[in-house]
Amino acid sequence: MPDEPTLGELSRRLDNNAAMLTQLVQRAEYAADQRLTERRFIELERDVDEVRRTLGDDIKAVRSALDAAAEKRTSNVKQAFYAGILPAVLVLAGIVVQIWLAARGG
């Protein structure tokens, strides 16, 4: 009988097995946990998609605003040229011509 375990050893093994069985997760619990985890991932994917769409819309709005600002700057440069610089050059050219005519005729 030396190969057979003693009663004390059998008792310890049974206690260990009982402790391990209490730690095991039942199939129903595991399936419920998996469904919950899957639901959370689906919710996270929806949230990420919503944020992605919102950021895409915001990026489009910023690009549109930048394009409008660039167009406005271009039109401001054109307005400054036609309303300020060009008339000033023409007035200076007129003054130079008058001085030249006065110096030549006088």
HUFEN-V672449 format. One record per helix or strand of 3 or more residues. SS is the DSSP state (~ for helix, > for strand). FROM is the first residue (numbers start at 0). TO is the last residue. Records with the same first field share a line. If there is no record, write none. Layout:
SS = FROM-TO  FROM-TO
//
This chain:
~ = 6-22  26-104
//
